[in-house]
């Protein structure tokens, strides 16, 4: 905007002298007024992330902060986004993200296109190590999304004890405790366990309590892939509650579910357990992905003792041990993740035979010219593990449990998705569609939740769990992490048969004040950074 002031002198004189003096005596104060904002988001329906009712208004962003909320129709900006008819929300926070390939997928497109602006990595007991130097390196790499991390118990235990099935001695326990403290000092938000996986499955509760206590002393949280999510689910939830009580640490039952046909409906009891624990002052929460299928390795079907110290191949050469291993696999197919049906076991990544990706264990048995029996399926599970394992999708959950858990007020949203890119394997659709699926299928179509509550579960509630006061919320002074979407159009497109499909309806994503998605187009902007937990005083 140009602002010019003129001051005239008008003594009587000749025309030429007059015009010369006029030019010389005019004081021209022409200053270019800088725009007040870098970005104005106008005319949007604002959901602030607290669960409150929405309101109409404009947002003004300068650098990486929201600095004004209200009527900004007379203000100026470098760029203006007209959000008429669109929802303006805090950027989504993924409370359970598999960021392991991030050095090869720095821009994290599969997350950003979902509206995710912050992803919490290091789940299920697995995290980078050494911790601090990894975060330093990552922060200099040009990230497309904000990332935060937990320190993984399995990672630390393996570093100190390998894959041995025993209790740590005093020296080993002290070393693990020092590593947890180191991780917390270097910015971890807490500790994660994968008590279903090696070597965490070998850890007794007293070990987990001792390490969680160290994390708690630095203000950390405890997220747990429970020891069991099938037949032992109730006992595993109780174990997590006990850890919360003894270590005095907030707990997240991560990707909470009831898996296996025999456990369908168990969420009635697990949610009641959460409520009872909270009633006596324990801080128990959950996160969840909105699908009836889980994803992990094929080894989850194999008894853990058979995998100790990486000696699986040696054990299956022994006929008696092989028979015991096979019986354990059959039991798990019938009673746990296998869902009593080889068609429920689907391969997502098979490095040694990519032609199996997207196919089921039933398909593989038939390809081998065998009858599709559970016994023959168990033999191929052994073969798959000997070949190096597989990434596997297990269709063994009940929709009623998914919906019941989602409606609980202490449930946040986490994809449990691995960073993905088109053409790379056959991932679980949650890698591309988690957040749009909640907002489209469960909120708009099924009306399971009000939109304000769903947004709260993926923004403000998650930020509060992480102790972040300037993210996950729209308020003046907050970081400008913003997702703008069309509530009538938002939808996941990724499926179990055709997973590499980006969602629709996400119109804009702003990360740290930079536009990463514009009019639905991904801009490949390295706008993210590593977020480290600030230690309490």
VEXKOLDREN-823979 format. One record per residue (C-alpha): residue in one letter; x negated, y negated, z. Coordinates in steps of 0.02 Angstrom, whole numbers, padded with zeros to 5 digits, m for minus. Example, Ala and Ser with C-alpha at 12.3 -4.5 7.8 and 13.67 -1.06 7.14 Angstrom:
  drendo      xx      yy      zz
       A  m00615   00225   00390
       S  m00684   00053   00357
REM end
This chain:
  drendo      xx      yy      zz
       X   00000   00000   00000
       X  m00074  m00167  m00054
       X  m00054  m00316   00065
       X  m00111  m00485  m00005
       X  m00097  m00658   00080
       X  m00121  m00821  m00014
       X  m00162  m00995   00061
       X  m00144  m01142  m00057
       X  m00217  m01321  m00049
       X  m00124  m01450  m00154
       X  m00214  m01619  m00163
       X  m00183  m01724  m00319
       X  m00319  m01692  m00450
       X  m00345  m01648  m00632
       X  m00275  m01486  m00696
       X  m00444  m01403  m00721
       X  m00509  m01457  m00552
       X  m00346  m01405  m00473
       X  m00352  m01230  m00544
       X  m00536  m01210  m00500
       X  m00505  m01266  m00322
       X  m00350  m01158  m00314
       X  m00451  m01004  m00358
       X  m00588  m01048  m00236
       X  m00471  m01094  m00094
       X  m00355  m00944  m00105
       X  m00394  m00824   00034
       X  m00350  m00654  m00035
       X  m00340  m00524   00101
       X  m00310  m00367   00003
       X  m00333  m00217   00109
       X  m00289  m00039   00066
       X  m00192   00030   00213
       X  m00241   00210   00251
       X  m00097   00335   00256
       X  m00040   00367   00434
       X  m00042   00556   00413
       X  m00130   00687   00310
       X   00032   00785   00293
       X   00213   00743   00327
       X   00339   00885   00333
       X   00507   00802   00306
       X   00690   00853   00321
       X   00655   01024   00395
       X   00752   01126   00521
       X   00625   01139   00662
       X   00615   01290   00776
       X   00485   01243   00906
       X   00438   01420   00961
       X   00513   01409   01135
       X   00675   01496   01089
       X   00771   01333   01099
       X   00901   01283   00971
       X   00831   01204   00812
       X   00837   01020   00769
       X   00817   00916   00612
       X   00663   00809   00598
       X   00496   00768   00521
       X   00320   00818   00574
       X   00166   00711   00552
       X  m00003   00800   00544
       X  m00173   00719   00557
       X  m00329   00826   00543
       X  m00286   00988   00634
       X  m00150   00920   00751
       X   00034   00879   00752
       X   00033   00698   00808
       X   00213   00644   00781
       X   00386   00722   00779
       X   00541   00624   00732
       X   00601   00512   00591
       X   00448   00478   00484
       X   00542   00416   00331
       X   00450   00249   00336
       X   00280   00327   00362
       X   00147   00371   00235
       X   00045   00527   00206
       X  m00081   00598   00085
       X   00039   00740   00053
       X   00223   00758   00091
       X   00315   00924   00101
       X   00503   00913   00078
       X   00570   01052   00190
       X   00753   01018   00154
       X   00848   01180   00180
       X   00695   01268   00251
       X   00644   01327   00424
       X   00490   01244   00500
       X   00413   01361   00628
       X   00250   01378   00722
       X   00132   01492   00628
       X   00159   01674   00670
       X   00042   01761   00792
       X   00004   01943   00755
       X  m00023   02024   00925
       X  m00095   02186   00856
       X  m00200   02170   00699
       X  m00329   02286   00624
       X  m00460   02164   00565
       X  m00597   02292   00537
       X  m00617   02252   00349
       X  m00620   02064   00377
       X  m00798   02040   00319
       X  m00742   02108   00150
       X  m00573   02017   00155
       X  m00618   01853   00238
       X  m00467   01758   00175
       X  m00346   01887   00248
       X  m00219   01859   00111
       X  m00107   02004   00164
       X  m00082   01917   00332
       X  m00073   01736   00277
       X   00062   01774   00148
       X   00169   01841   00291
       X   00157   01674   00381
       X   00025   01733   00504
       X  m00092   01596   00563
       X  m00175   01689   00709
       X  m00214   01875   00722
       X  m00272   01967   00879
       X  m00402   02099   00836
       X  m00492   02232   00936
       X  m00339   02339   00976
       X  m00323   02523   01025
       X  m00489   02524   01115
       X  m00593   02478   00963
       X  m00685   02313   00944
       X  m00844   02241   00868
       X  m01005   02269   00964
       X  m01115   02175   01001
       X  m00968   02060   01031
       X  m01028   01881   01039
       X  m01148   01889   00893
       X  m01012   01966   00785
       X  m00892   01823   00826
       X  m01030   01696   00790
       X  m01061   01775   00620
       X  m00877   01785   00581
       X  m00848   01604   00625
       X  m00976   01551   00494
       X  m00905   01660   00356
       X  m00757   01557   00293
       X  m00603   01637   00369
       X  m00431   01619   00293
       X  m00340   01646   00459
       X  m00374   01613   00642
       X  m00434   01767   00735
       X  m00453   01812   00917
       X  m00518   01974   00991
       X  m00503   02097   01134
       X  m00650   02200   01195
       X  m00622   02385   01164
       X  m00639   02516   01301
       X  m00670   02655   01175
       X  m00808   02555   01093
       X  m00893   02522   01261
       X  m00873   02702   01322
       X  m00945   02771   01161
       X  m01090   02650   01172
       X  m01132   02711   01348
       X  m01074   02894   01349
       X  m01049   02949   01170
       X  m00901   03066   01145
       X  m00925   03168   01304
       X  m00774   03231   01401
       X  m00825   03188   01579
       X  m00820   03052   01709
       X  m00955   02918   01701
       X  m01086   02921   01835
       X  m01109   02766   01941
       X  m01245   02694   01829
       X  m01140   02720   01672
       X  m00987   02643   01751
       X  m01086   02490   01805
       X  m01156   02472   01629
       X  m00981   02481   01554
       X  m00921   02351   01679
       X  m01064   02236   01630
       X  m01018   02255   01446
       X  m00837   02211   01482
       X  m00894   02057   01578
       X  m01011   02011   01435
       X  m00869   02024   01310
       X  m00757   01916   01419
       X  m00895   01787   01441
       X  m00915   01784   01251
       X  m00732   01743   01221
       X  m00629   01903   01227
       X  m00447   01882   01277
       X  m00447   02045   01374
       X  m00477   02230   01362
       X  m00391   02356   01249
       X  m00380   02544   01271
       X  m00343   02685   01151
       X  m00309   02824   01275
       X  m00243   02936   01136
       X  m00408   02927   01043
       X  m00587   02981   01071
       X  m00673   02944   01184
       X  m00539   02849   01281
       X  m00435   03006   01300
       X  m00572   03076   01413
       X  m00562   02928   01533
       X  m00471   02949   01698
       X  m00362   02810   01767
       X  m00490   02754   01897
       X  m00615   02715   01759
       X  m00486   02611   01665
       X  m00437   02519   01824
       X  m00619   02478   01864
       X  m00650   02405   01691
       X  m00483   02315   01683
       X  m00520   02233   01850
       X  m00673   02152   01772
       X  m00569   02085   01628
       X  m00438   02021   01751
       X  m00570   01923   01847
       X  m00599   01821   01690
       X  m00414   01792   01660
       X  m00398   01930   01531
       X  m00254   02043   01484
       X  m00244   02232   01460
       X  m00167   02302   01301
       X  m00144   02489   01292
       X  m00118   02615   01157
       X  m00038   02730   01284
       X  m00110   02901   01321
       X   00044   02976   01243
       X   00188   02904   01143
       X   00277   03070   01118
       X   00310   03203   01249
       X   00202   03118   01380
       X   00273   02943   01348
       X   00357   02916   01517
       X   00201   02967   01614
       X   00094   02858   01501
       X   00202   02704   01532
       X   00190   02737   01718
       X   00001   02748   01703
       X  m00005   02577   01619
       X   00105   02504   01755
       X  m00011   02578   01887
       X  m00161   02500   01801
       X  m00074   02331   01804
       X  m00040   02349   01991
       X  m00212   02411   02041
       X  m00315   02298   01928
       X  m00199   02149   01951
       X  m00195   02120   01765
       X  m00057   02075   01641
       X  m00017   02225   01530
       X   00047   02240   01352
       X   00116   02409   01298
       X   00055   02389   01121
       X   00155   02449   00970
       X   00281   02519   01094
       X   00380   02664   01025
       X   00455   02835   01062
       X   00383   02957   00938
       X   00438   03133   00893
       X   00616   03196   00880
       X   00617   03262   01059
       X   00580   03087   01126
       X   00708   02989   01025
       X   00809   02883   01146
       X   00669   02878   01276
       X   00659   02689   01256
       X   00809   02676   01372
       X   00696   02738   01511
       X   00535   02650   01461
       X   00622   02481   01451
       X   00701   02511   01621
       X   00527   02549   01688
       X   00465   02384   01619
       X   00609   02291   01699
       X   00580   02377   01867
       X   00395   02336   01863
       X   00429   02155   01822
       X   00557   02147   01962
       X   00420   02185   02089
       X   00304   02053   02015
       X   00200   02151   01888
       X   00170   02063   01723
       X   00217   02194   01593
       X   00257   02153   01411
       X   00262   02244   01244
       X   00228   02215   01061
       X   00308   02307   00916
       X   00311   02327   00728
       X   00481   02341   00640
       X   00467   02513   00559
       X   00512   02693   00599
       X   00342   02760   00548
       X   00174   02747   00634
       X   00001   02753   00557
       X  m00161   02827   00620
       X  m00286   02963   00572
       X  m00245   03145   00537
       X  m00349   03187   00691
       X  m00205   03133   00804
       X  m00126   03303   00764
       X  m00281   03394   00828
       X  m00308   03435   01013
       X  m00434   03310   01080
       X  m00544   03444   01158
       X  m00578   03511   00984
       X  m00655   03345   00932
       X  m00770   03318   01081
       X  m00948   03267   01035
       X  m00907   03278   00850
       X  m00918   03467   00853
       X  m00753   03504   00767
       X  m00834   03594   00620
       X  m00929   03710   00736
       X  m00774   03751   00837
       X  m00664   03797   00690
       X  m00796   03922   00633
       X  m00756   04021   00790
       X  m00598   04123   00750
       X  m00531   04115   00927
       X  m00558   03928   00942
       X  m00487   03899   00768
       X  m00331   03994   00818
       X  m00311   03885   00973
       X  m00340   03727   00872
       X  m00212   03780   00743
       X  m00084   03817   00878
       X  m00112   03643   00949
       X  m00085   03565   00778
       X   00075   03665   00751
       X   00138   03607   00921
       X   00105   03425   00875
       X   00190   03441   00706
       X   00343   03517   00789
       X   00352   03410   00944
       X   00257   03249   00918
       X   00202   03143   00769
       X   00241   03278   00642
       X   00428   03256   00666
       X   00458   03443   00631
       X   00436   03414   00444
       X   00284   03412   00331
       X   00372   03281   00225
       X   00359   03159   00371
       X   00169   03162   00361
       X   00112   03046   00220
       X  m00067   03005   00169
       X  m00119   02823   00157
       X  m00306   02838   00126
       X  m00401   02992   00072
       X  m00580   02947   00029
       X  m00619   03124  m00030
       X  m00464   03142  m00142
       X  m00374   02981  m00184
       X  m00244   03078  m00284
       X  m00166   03126  m00116
       X  m00136   02943  m00067
       X   00050   02912  m00053
       X   00086   03099  m00054
       X   00145   03203   00094
       X   00072   03353   00181
       X   00216   03451   00104
       X   00160   03393  m00069
       X  m00017   03450  m00034
       X   00036   03621   00027
       X   00138   03645  m00132
       X  m00007   03585  m00239
       X  m00112   03721  m00160
       X   00016   03849  m00217
       X   00071   03893  m00041
       X   00237   03900   00049
       X   00276   03734   00137
       X   00272   03807   00312
       X   00210   03720   00468
       X   00074   03852   00483
       X   00007   03816   00308
       X   00018   03631   00344
       X  m00088   03656   00500
       X  m00223   03743   00397
       X  m00231   03592   00281
       X  m00243   03473   00429
       X  m00399   03569   00481
       X  m00465   03557   00303
       X  m00429   03370   00296
       X  m00525   03339   00456
       X  m00672   03441   00393
       X  m00672   03335   00235
       X  m00686   03175   00336
       X  m00507   03143   00391
       X  m00368   03038   00317
       X  m00268   02884   00355
       X  m00093   02950   00386
       X   00084   02881   00401
       X   00199   02977   00519
       X   00387   02956   00490
       X   00436   03013   00664
       X   00528   02871   00750
       X   00712   02832   00773
       X   00789   02668   00714
       X   00892   02652   00873
       X   00733   02648   00978
       X   00655   02518   00862
       X   00805   02405   00881
       X   00820   02430   01068
       X   00638   02385   01097
       X   00647   02235   00980
       X   00793   02160   01075
       X   00704   02167   01243
       X   00657   01990   01298
       X   00476   02041   01336
       X   00440   02112   01163
       X   00324   02017   01047
       X   00288   02057   00865
       X   00126   02136   00807
       X   00100   02218   00639
       X  m00028   02352   00687
       X  m00072   02322   00505
       X  m00243   02338   00429
       X  m00304   02199   00315
       X  m00259   02258   00140
       X  m00276   02207  m00040
       X  m00185   02270  m00195
       X  m00252   02434  m00265
       X  m00346   02482  m00108
       X  m00271   02644  m00040
       X  m00087   02668   00003
       X  m00063   02570   00165
       X   00083   02566   00284
       X   00201   02427   00222
       X   00179   02336   00388
       X   00014   02272   00318
       X   00112   02161   00199
       X   00287   02143   00271
       X   00300   02145   00461
       X   00352   01966   00498
       X   00464   01938   00346
       X   00549   02104   00385
       X   00595   02048   00560
       X   00664   01882   00496
       X   00749   01951   00343
       X   00811   02126   00381
       X   00835   02120   00570
       X   00886   01938   00594
       X   00978   01888   00435
       X   01046   02054   00374
       X   01075   02156   00533
       X   01098   02007   00649
       X   01004   02100   00784
       X   00926   01940   00852
       X   00960   01754   00838
       X   00831   01670   00728
       X   00769   01561   00871
       X   00733   01714   00978
       X   00645   01807   00838
       X   00533   01658   00804
       X   00495   01645   00990
       X   00441   01829   00991
       X   00313   01796   00855
       X   00253   01624   00911
       X   00280   01547   01083
       X   00296   01710   01181
       X   00135   01777   01105
       X   00040   01616   01133
       X   00093   01615   01315
       X   00032   01795   01335
       X  m00138   01740   01267
       X  m00142   01585   01377
       X  m00142   01469   01227
       X  m00051   01306   01264
       X  m00081   01219   01097
       X  m00032   01357   00976
       X   00129   01452   00946
       X   00230   01295   00978
       X   00282   01138   00887
       X   00248   00988   00997
       X   00146   00830   00984
       X  m00036   00871   01015
       X  m00021   01053   00965
       X  m00131   01129   00830
       X  m00050   01115   00659
       X  m00022   01300   00628
       X   00145   01296   00536
       X   00248   01419   00434
       X   00390   01356   00326
       X   00512   01483   00255
       X   00681   01502   00173
       X   00790   01594   00299
       X   00909   01647   00160
       X   00774   01721   00051
       X   00636   01785   00164
       X   00611   01971   00140
       X   00477   02104   00145
       X   00446   02188  m00024
       X   00319   02318   00028
       X   00386   02496   00042
       X   00319   02667   00089
       X   00316   02716  m00095
       X   00257   02548  m00163
       X   00160   02461  m00023
       X   00053   02333  m00115
       X   00187   02199  m00129
       X   00185   02028  m00049
       X   00342   01961   00036
       X   00456   01825  m00032
       X   00528   01672   00053
       X   00369   01607   00135
       X   00354   01435   00054
       X   00213   01351   00151
       X   00082   01406   00276
       X  m00026   01275   00361
       X  m00177   01332   00462
       X  m00273   01208   00568
       X  m00194   01067   00467
       X  m00241   01139   00297
       X  m00113   01204   00173
       X  m00148   01388   00136
       X   00016   01432   00048
       X   00104   01299  m00057
       X   00273   01324  m00139
       X   00248   01511  m00115
       X   00078   01511  m00201
       X  m00074   01572  m00105
       X  m00215   01443  m00114
       X  m00362   01547  m00047
       X  m00413   01411   00077
       X  m00540   01456   00213
       X  m00441   01363   00346
       X  m00460   01484   00491
       X  m00583   01502   00632
       X  m00626   01614   00779
       X  m00527   01572   00936
       X  m00617   01615   01097
       X  m00535   01626   01266
       X  m00584   01488   01385
       X  m00627   01559   01555
       X  m00523   01495   01700
       X  m00608   01380   01825
REM end
